[in-house]
Amino acid sequence: MKFRLLITVFATLSLAGCSVTNNTADTKTRSKQTRMDMQEAADRADEILDATMEAIKPSVKWDRNAPRSGPCTDFKNDSTGKGDVKQSRYVLTIISPERRGSFIGVVERHWKKNGYKITSVRNSEDMPAIFASTPDGFGLALKIGYKGQAFFDASSPCVTESKVADPTTETLDPDDPASKGLPYLHSDFWSAATPAS
């Protein structure tokens, strides 16, 4: 009887210890996110997206939108004095319907290699997409949209409000096809009309 009682007490304490450990880890993650301001979050989102674009081989031509920021949308936490930031990239290289699966696969492998969790996949012949989250709370998306346009987004968790600097890249000439935001550059690999071997 005493032996059973000791086992029950030990099991209860073990479970309580796990709960405390998990709560402590969650608190540390939230605390780290709160210490980050919106400019730091924009920089981190840029870092994630730049590394993702570099992982795509053969490389593609891309451009960026200005960072978007606003009030925090994490309703689990008090949003006073907090906001979030989204950085984006759009691909100017034509990704043919036959190569879109390979394109998404390259990105998925890169994200997994970096410890990002794939949270959702949209299996669509015309507009496939993949979504992921990073250990530090950023949400990632790769979406294929109108006319096969590939878009990347990185959205921050709730962070401390601050100003976010505009990108240092030059503004595109309105006559440049890139300014229309649609893919127009041919790639022998990504634009090919046959599936990748």
C-alpha positions in Angstrom: 0.0 0.0 0.0 2.8 2.4 1.0 4.7 1.5 -2.2 1.6 2.3 -4.4 1.2 5.6 -2.5 4.9 6.5 -3.2 4.5 5.7 -6.9 1.4 7.9 -7.1 3.1 10.8 -5.3 6.2 10.4 -7.5 4.1 10.4 -10.7 2.1 13.4 -9.6 5.4 15.4 -8.9 6.9 14.3 -12.2 3.9 15.6 -14.1 3.9 18.8 -12.2 7.6 19.2 -12.9 6.9 18.8 -16.7 4.2 21.4 -16.5 6.5 23.9 -14.8 9.3 23.2 -17.3 7.0 23.7 -20.3 5.4 26.9 -18.8 8.9 28.3 -18.1 10.0 27.6 -21.7 6.8 29.3 -23.1 7.4 32.3 -20.8 11.0 32.6 -22.0 9.9 32.6 -25.6 7.2 35.2 -25.0 9.7 37.3 -23.0 12.2 37.2 -25.9 9.5 38.2 -28.4 8.3 41.1 -26.2 11.9 42.5 -25.9 12.1 42.6 -29.7 10.8 45.9 -31.2 9.2 46.3 -34.7 12.4 47.3 -36.4 14.2 44.3 -35.0 11.3 42.1 -36.1 11.5 43.6 -39.6 15.2 42.8 -39.7 14.6 39.2 -38.5 11.9 38.7 -41.1 14.3 40.1 -43.8 16.9 37.7 -42.6 14.6 34.7 -42.9 13.4 35.7 -46.3 16.8 36.5 -47.7 18.1 33.1 -46.5 15.1 31.4 -48.1 15.7 33.1 -51.5 19.4 32.2 -51.4 18.4 28.5 -50.9 16.5 28.4 -54.2 18.8 26.9 -56.8 18.9 27.8 -59.7 18.4 31.3 -58.3 15.4 33.4 -59.2 15.0 37.1 -59.6 12.8 38.8 -57.0 11.8 42.1 -55.5 10.4 43.3 -52.2 7.5 45.3 -50.9 7.8 47.9 -48.2 7.3 46.4 -44.7 3.8 46.4 -43.4 3.2 47.0 -39.7 0.2 47.5 -37.5 -1.4 46.7 -34.1 -0.6 43.3 -32.7 -3.1 40.7 -33.7 -2.1 38.2 -31.0 -5.3 38.4 -28.9 -3.9 36.0 -26.3 -1.7 38.8 -25.0 -2.3 42.3 -24.0 -1.8 44.3 -27.2 -1.1 47.7 -25.5 2.1 49.1 -26.9 2.7 46.1 -29.2 2.5 45.5 -32.9 3.6 43.2 -35.6 5.5 43.4 -38.9 5.2 41.7 -42.2 8.0 41.5 -44.8 7.3 40.2 -48.4 9.1 39.1 -51.5 7.6 38.5 -55.0 9.3 36.5 -57.6 9.9 38.0 -61.0 11.0 34.7 -62.6 8.3 32.7 -64.4 7.7 29.5 -62.4 5.9 27.2 -64.9 2.9 25.1 -63.7 5.2 22.0 -64.3 7.9 23.3 -62.0 5.8 24.8 -59.1 5.8 21.6 -57.1 9.6 21.5 -57.3 9.9 25.1 -56.4 7.7 24.6 -53.3 9.7 21.5 -52.5 13.0 23.4 -52.4 11.6 25.9 -50.0 10.0 23.3 -47.8 13.3 21.4 -47.4 15.1 24.6 -46.6 12.5 25.6 -43.9 12.6 22.1 -42.4 16.4 22.1 -42.4 16.3 25.3 -40.3 13.9 23.9 -37.8 10.8 25.6 -39.1 7.5 23.7 -38.6 5.3 23.2 -41.7 1.8 24.2 -40.4 -0.3 23.8 -43.5 -0.2 23.0 -47.2 -2.7 24.1 -49.8 -2.8 21.4 -52.5 -4.1 23.3 -55.5 -3.1 22.7 -59.1 -3.3 26.5 -59.9 -2.5 28.2 -56.6 -0.6 25.9 -54.3 0.8 27.3 -51.0 2.8 26.2 -48.0 2.8 27.8 -44.5 5.4 27.4 -41.7 6.3 28.8 -38.3 9.8 29.4 -36.8 10.9 28.6 -33.2 10.9 32.3 -32.5 7.3 32.8 -33.5 7.4 34.1 -37.1 4.8 32.9 -39.5 6.0 32.1 -43.1 4.1 31.6 -46.3 4.9 30.8 -49.9 1.9 31.2 -52.1 1.5 30.8 -55.9 -1.1 33.3 -57.1 -2.4 35.0 -60.3 -0.5 34.0 -63.4 1.8 31.9 -61.3 3.2 34.7 -59.2 5.2 33.4 -56.3 4.9 35.4 -53.1 6.8 35.0 -49.8 5.6 36.5 -46.5 7.2 36.5 -43.1 5.1 37.9 -40.3 6.4 38.6 -36.8 4.8 37.7 -33.5 3.7 40.5 -31.1 6.6 42.8 -30.4 7.2 46.2 -28.9 6.0 49.1 -31.0 8.6 51.2 -32.8 9.2 52.9 -36.1 10.2 50.7 -39.0 12.6 52.1 -41.6 11.7 51.9 -45.3 13.7 49.5 -47.5 17.0 50.9 -48.8 16.4 49.5 -52.3 15.7 51.9 -55.1 12.2 52.5 -56.4 11.5 50.7 -59.6 10.9 52.7 -62.8 7.1 52.6 -63.6 8.0 51.5 -67.2 10.0 48.5 -65.8 7.9 45.3 -66.2 9.0 44.4 -62.6 6.9 47.4 -61.3 3.8 45.6 -62.4 4.6 42.8 -59.9 4.1 40.0 -62.4 6.6 37.3 -63.3 8.2 38.1 -66.7 11.8 36.7 -66.6 12.5 33.4 -68.3 14.5 30.7 -66.6 15.7 27.7 -68.5 15.0 25.6 -65.4 12.1 27.2 -63.5 10.1 28.3 -66.6 10.5 24.9 -68.4 7.3 23.3 -69.6 8.3 19.8 -68.4 8.4 18.4 -64.8 11.8 18.5 -63.1 13.6 15.2 -63.2 
